[in-house]
Amino acid sequence: MSPATVALVTGGTSGLGLAVADRLMTSGVTPVVIGRNEERGRCALRTLGGSAVFVRGDVASEPDVTKALDIATQHGSLRIVVNCAGVPHAARVVGRSGPHPLQQFADVITANLVGTFNVVRLAAERMMANPPTEQERGVIVNTASSAAFDGQVGQAAYAASKGGMVSMTLPLARELAGSLIRVVTVAPGFFETPAVASVPAEARRELDRDLMHPQRWGNPAEFAELVAHIVGNPMINGETIRIDGAVRMSPGLRRRSS
Ligand SMILES: NC(=O)c1ccc[n+]([C@@H]2O[C@H](COP(=O)([O-])OP(=O)(O)OC[C@H]3O[C@@H](n4cnc5c(N)ncnc54)[C@H](O)[C@@H]3O)[C@@H](O)[C@H]2O)c1
């Protein structure tokens, strides 16, 4: 009997990552979800049930990701990695209390971009040991954002972190092609998740003005369905796919010059 297919899903304890873990389970995949919060992890396992596994860890930490990969490979053949871990962030380059704190910029880049790359590099090495099935050893899906393309006022750090993910997609796919590993990025628009529950009502109304069709925010299950398609379609590689109902974000709230 061939070993179970395992998917490592970062940020899989909530929002888009949790929906992906849930969707992959319906295809018989064992999800190993990484998150920083133990309580959220327990809660996710209650939601997912079945064979799902939780590992507490920070995606930007080499020891944490190595531990998660060790656990993942104990549960079967690691053939899928979906990077959903990420932090939102908004701050002006020069705000009321002065210039954008440099450490905040570095922290956002670390959580979103360095963390994703850390998982990609360590997971790709494990995938290279897989025997090919249907001419591939694995697929890696990263999660960027519409902000990679049309970042708003206050999104310099966040947009830079997501833009970096878009830019590294092709070189990663080109390099890992020789190992039969695909790399794809998904760039979501507005999706209803715990991360956006904290968006203030005024900002939410601003964002709603940019909706095209459908005139609503996305459901995490719709994001998960795209990821499941990418996993199953070997011709999708080296590309960033927007899933945003044609939303192109407006510049956002600009300060008037006085
Ligand atoms: N929800 C949206 O509308 C939207 C839009 C565009 C992009 N995204 C991106 O999609 C991804 C998922 O977002 P979401 O809306 O589901 O948010 P979410 O907050 O529900 O989920 C993100 C998860 O990542 C975890 N996380 C953050 N930093 C981590 C780290 N260093 N190590 C381990 N785990 C970490 C968080 O704890 C959280 O569980 C994020 O990368 C986000 O930037 C979301």
The ligand as a MOL file (V3000), in Angstrom:
LIG
                    3D

  0  0  0     0  0            999 V3000
M  V30 BEGIN CTAB
M  V30 COUNTS 44 48 0 0 0
M  V30 BEGIN ATOM
M  V30 1 N -8.3990 37.2050 4.2330 0
M  V30 2 C -8.0910 37.9560 3.2030 0
M  V30 3 O -8.9260 38.7360 2.6970 0
M  V30 4 C -6.7070 37.8980 2.5970 0
M  V30 5 C -6.4740 38.6590 1.4620 0
M  V30 6 C -5.2190 38.6170 0.8730 0
M  V30 7 C -4.2270 37.8130 1.4090 0
M  V30 8 N -4.4870 37.0810 2.5160 0 CHG=1
M  V30 9 C -3.3950 36.2600 3.0340 0
M  V30 10 O -3.8620 34.9510 3.2440 0
M  V30 11 C -3.1510 34.3470 4.3100 0
M  V30 12 C -4.1470 33.8010 5.3150 0
M  V30 13 O -4.8560 34.9030 5.8540 0
M  V30 14 P -6.2080 34.7660 6.6880 0
M  V30 15 O -7.0790 35.8700 6.2490 0
M  V30 16 O -6.6700 33.3750 6.6420 0 CHG=-1
M  V30 17 O -5.6640 35.1700 8.1220 0
M  V30 18 P -5.7260 34.4250 9.5290 0
M  V30 19 O -5.1690 35.3920 10.5210 0
M  V30 20 O -7.0520 33.8280 9.7830 0
M  V30 21 O -4.6830 33.2410 9.3100 0
M  V30 22 C -3.3170 33.4610 9.2720 0
M  V30 23 C -2.6760 32.4700 10.2040 0
M  V30 24 O -1.2520 32.5570 10.0820 0
M  V30 25 C -0.7040 32.4300 11.3670 0
M  V30 26 N 0.6250 33.0240 11.3810 0
M  V30 27 C 0.9510 34.3110 11.1920 0
M  V30 28 N 2.2930 34.4620 11.2820 0
M  V30 29 C 2.7910 33.2210 11.5390 0
M  V30 30 C 4.0840 32.7290 11.7450 0
M  V30 31 N 5.1750 33.5370 11.7240 0
M  V30 32 N 4.2540 31.4090 11.9740 0
M  V30 33 C 3.1770 30.5770 12.0020 0
M  V30 34 N 1.9140 30.9960 11.8150 0
M  V30 35 C 1.7360 32.3020 11.5960 0
M  V30 36 C -1.6760 33.1850 12.2620 0
M  V30 37 O -1.5100 32.8330 13.6110 0
M  V30 38 C -3.0020 32.7380 11.6720 0
M  V30 39 O -3.4290 31.5340 12.2690 0
M  V30 40 C -2.2370 35.4200 4.8830 0
M  V30 41 O -0.9450 35.2530 4.3560 0
M  V30 42 C -2.8530 36.7170 4.3770 0
M  V30 43 O -1.8940 37.7330 4.2280 0
M  V30 44 C -5.6980 37.1080 3.1400 0
M  V30 END ATOM
M  V30 BEGIN BOND
M  V30 1 1 1 2
M  V30 2 2 2 3
M  V30 3 1 2 4
M  V30 4 1 4 5
M  V30 5 2 4 44
M  V30 6 2 5 6
M  V30 7 1 6 7
M  V30 8 2 7 8
M  V30 9 1 8 9
M  V30 10 1 8 44
M  V30 11 1 9 10
M  V30 12 1 9 42
M  V30 13 1 10 11
M  V30 14 1 11 12
M  V30 15 1 11 40
M  V30 16 1 12 13
M  V30 17 1 13 14
M  V30 18 2 14 15
M  V30 19 1 14 16
M  V30 20 1 14 17
M  V30 21 1 17 18
M  V30 22 2 18 19
M  V30 23 1 18 20
M  V30 24 1 18 21
M  V30 25 1 21 22
M  V30 26 1 22 23
M  V30 27 1 23 24
M  V30 28 1 23 38
M  V30 29 1 24 25
M  V30 30 1 25 26
M  V30 31 1 25 36
M  V30 32 1 26 27
M  V30 33 1 26 35
M  V30 34 2 27 28
M  V30 35 1 28 29
M  V30 36 1 29 30
M  V30 37 2 29 35
M  V30 38 1 30 31
M  V30 39 2 30 32
M  V30 40 1 32 33
M  V30 41 2 33 34
M  V30 42 1 34 35
M  V30 43 1 36 37
M  V30 44 1 36 38
M  V30 45 1 38 39
M  V30 46 1 40 41
M  V30 47 1 40 42
M  V30 48 1 42 43
M  V30 END BOND
M  V30 END CTAB
M  END
